C-alpha cells in the first residue's frame, strides 16, 4: 500500500531558517517515524524562502528588452526583467503568457518566479527558484536520512492545468531507465524511461495542494525504491533533443 502523509503545522518559513530541523520537527509532531520506502517531498516555496530567494520589485530596474516583452505580455516590466535575469532564453511571449528556459534548464512560465503565498506585509516582492535544488535535496537527504524530492508546479504542452514535478532530488533514481527490460509478452522495452521523481512529486501534491492549504511537505510512504540514485537534473531534456523549442 502506498500512503501520502501531509506534514502539518510547519508554519511560515523565513530566510535563514534551518529547513532540515523544521522538517525533522514536523515529522515528529505528526507522529511519523521514518522507515524504508519513505520519500520526503518538500515544496519549492519553503526551500526558496529558507534560502532567502526574495527580490523586492522596488529594486528592479527594467531594461529595454524587459519593457518590450512587458508590452507584449501585459505583465509588470519589473517581473519580466527578473524572468530575463533568471533565464537562458525566452521561448514564447504572448498576452498574459511568458515562457522561458530557466538557467537550470526547466522550460516554464515566468522562469518559476512566484508572488503567491510568499508572506504578507513585506512589500511588493517576488520569490525565485532555489539556486541549486539538487544540492539542497542532497543536504536534506544527508541530514534527515530520507530520499528527498523538491517539487514545483508546472504547466504542460497540450494539457490544461498544472501538476507537480521534481526540480531537485536526492537518494532516489529521479529518472529510471527501463530500456532493455521485457514486458509481460517478452518484448524488449526500447524507449521506456520513467520520471519517478515527477510521479512522486505529483502524488504528494494531493496532500500539499496548490492554493491556501498551508501544507508545504508530505511523506510518500510504501514505494519500493530500486536502482542507482540520480538527480532531478537528469529529467531535463537536452536542448538539442527538444523538438518543440
C-alpha positions in Angstrom: 0.0 0.0 0.0 1.2 3.5 -0.9 0.3 6.3 1.6 0.6 10.0 1.4 1.1 11.7 4.8 0.8 15.5 4.9 3.2 17.3 7.3 1.1 19.9 9.0 2.0 22.6 11.5 5.1 23.8 9.7 4.0 27.5 9.6 5.7 30.3 7.8 9.3 29.6 6.8 11.7 32.6 6.8 15.1 33.4 5.3 17.8 31.6 7.3 15.6 29.0 8.9 17.1 25.6 9.3 14.8 23.7 6.9 16.1 20.2 7.9 15.4 21.0 11.5 11.9 22.3 10.7 11.1 19.1 8.7 12.5 16.8 11.4 10.3 18.5 14.0 7.3 18.3 11.6 7.8 14.6 11.2 7.9 14.1 14.9 4.8 16.3 15.6 2.9 14.3 13.0 3.9 11.0 14.7 5.9 9.8 11.7 8.8 7.6 12.3 10.8 7.4 9.0 11.3 3.9 7.6 12.4 2.2 4.4 10.2 3.1 1.5 9.6 6.7 2.7 10.2 9.6 0.3 10.0 13.2 1.7 8.6 15.7 -0.8 9.3 19.3 0.0 7.7 22.2 -2.0 10.0 24.6 -3.7 8.4 27.5 -2.0 9.7 26.8 1.5 13.1 25.9 0.1 13.3 29.3 -1.7 12.0 31.1 1.5 14.6 29.4 3.7 17.3 30.3 1.2 16.2 34.0 1.1 15.4 34.0 -2.6 13.1 37.1 -2.2 13.5 40.0 -4.5 11.9 43.4 -3.9 10.4 44.7 -7.1 11.2 48.2 -6.0 14.9 47.3 -6.5 14.4 46.0 -10.1 15.1 48.4 -13.0 13.6 47.1 -16.2 15.8 47.3 -19.3 14.7 47.9 -22.9 14.0 44.2 -23.7 12.0 43.8 -20.5 9.9 46.7 -21.4 9.3 45.4 -24.9 8.2 42.0 -23.6 6.1 43.6 -20.9 4.2 45.5 -23.6 3.5 42.2 -25.4 2.6 40.1 -22.4 0.9 42.9 -20.4 3.0 42.0 -17.4 4.8 44.1 -14.9 8.1 45.1 -16.6 10.0 44.5 -13.3 8.8 40.9 -13.2 9.8 40.5 -16.8 13.3 41.7 -16.0 13.6 39.1 -13.3 12.5 36.5 -15.8 15.2 37.6 -18.1 17.8 37.6 -15.3 16.9 34.0 -14.3 16.6 32.6 -17.9 18.8 31.5 -20.7 16.1 32.1 -23.4 12.6 33.4 -23.8 10.6 30.8 -25.9 7.1 32.4 -26.1 5.7 35.8 -25.3 2.0 36.5 -25.9 -0.6 38.4 -23.9 -0.5 37.1 -20.3 2.0 34.3 -21.1 5.8 34.4 -20.8 7.5 31.0 -21.3 11.3 30.9 -20.6 14.1 28.3 -20.3 15.3 28.8 -16.8 19.1 28.8 -16.1 18.6 25.2 -14.6 17.1 24.1 -17.9 13.5 23.9 -17.0 11.0 25.3 -19.5 8.4 27.1 -17.5 6.1 30.1 -17.2 7.8 33.2 -15.8 11.0 31.3 -15.1 9.4 29.9 -12.0 9.1 33.3 -10.3 6.2 33.4 -7.9 4.3 36.0 -6.0 1.6 33.9 -4.3 1.8 32.6 -0.7 5.1 34.4 0.0 4.0 36.2 3.2 2.1 39.4 3.7 3.3 42.7 5.0 6.7 42.6 3.4 6.2 45.0 0.5 5.9 44.2 -3.2 8.3 41.3 -3.8 8.8 38.0 -5.7 10.3 34.7 -5.0 12.9 33.0 -7.2 13.7 29.3 -7.5 16.4 27.8 -5.3 19.9 28.3 -6.6 20.7 24.6 -6.6 17.7 22.4 -5.9 19.6 19.1 -6.3 22.2 20.4 -3.9 19.6 21.4 -1.4 17.9 18.0 -1.7 21.2 16.3 -1.2 21.8 18.3 2.0 18.3 17.4 3.3 18.8 13.8 2.4 22.1 13.7 4.4 20.5 15.4 7.4 17.2 13.5 7.6 18.3 10.1 6.2 15.4 10.1 3.8 15.2 10.3 0.0 14.1 13.8 -0.8 12.2 15.4 -3.7 11.9 19.2 -4.1 8.7 19.8 -6.1 7.3 22.7 -8.1 4.2 23.3 -10.2 4.5 23.2 -14.0 2.1 23.6 -16.8 2.4 21.1 -19.7 2.2 21.4 -23.5 -1.2 20.4 -24.9 -2.7 19.9 -21.5 -4.7 22.2 -19.2 -3.8 22.7 -15.6 -0.6 22.3 -13.6 1.0 19.2 -12.0 3.9 19.0 -9.5 7.3 18.0 -10.9 10.7 17.4 -9.3 13.2 20.2 -9.6 15.5 18.6 -7.0 16.1 15.1 -5.9 18.5 13.0 -3.8 18.5 9.4 -2.5 16.4 8.0 -5.3 16.6 7.5 -9.1 14.8 10.6 -10.3 14.8 9.0 -13.8 14.5 5.3 -14.1 15.9 3.8 -17.4 13.9 0.6 -18.1 15.1 0.1 -21.6 16.2 -3.4 -22.2 13.7 -4.9 -19.8 11.0 -7.2 -21.0 7.3 -6.6 -20.9 4.8 -9.3 -19.9 4.8 -10.6 -23.5 8.5 -10.9 -23.7 9.0 -7.8 -25.8 12.0 -5.7 -25.1 11.3 -2.1 -23.9 13.1 0.2 -26.2 12.2 3.8 -25.1 10.7 3.5 -21.7 12.2 5.8 -19.1 10.2 6.6 -16.0 10.2 10.1 -14.5 9.9 8.6 -11.0 10.7 11.9 -9.1 7.9 13.7 -11.0 5.4 10.9 -10.3 6.3 11.1 -6.6 6.0 14.9 -6.6 2.6 14.9 -8.1 1.4 12.2 -5.8 2.5 14.3 -2.8 0.6 17.3 -4.3 -2.6 15.6 -3.5 -1.8 16.4 0.1 0.2 19.7 -0.3 -2.2 21.3 -2.7 -1.8 24.3 -4.9 -3.6 27.1 -3.1 -4.1 28.1 0.6 -3.7 24.6 2.1 -0.6 25.6 4.0 1.0 22.1 3.8 4.4 22.6 2.3 5.7 19.0 2.6 4.4 15.4 2.6 5.8 11.9 3.0 5.1 9.4 0.3 5.3 6.0 2.0 5.5 2.5 0.7 7.1 2.7 -2.7 9.9 0.2 -3.1 12.9 2.1 -4.4 15.4 0.3 -6.6 18.3 1.4 -8.8 21.0 4.0 -8.5 20.2 7.5 -7.2 20.0 10.1 -9.9 19.4 13.9 -9.5 16.4 15.8 -10.9 18.7 17.5 -13.4 18.6 14.2 -15.3 14.9 14.8 -16.0 15.7 17.9 -18.1 15.7 17.1 -21.8 18.8 18.4 -23.6 18.1 21.4 -25.8 19.3 19.5 -28.9 16.6 16.9 -28.3 13.8 19.4 -27.9 11.6 19.1 -31.0 9.4 22.0 -30.0 11.8 24.7 -28.9 
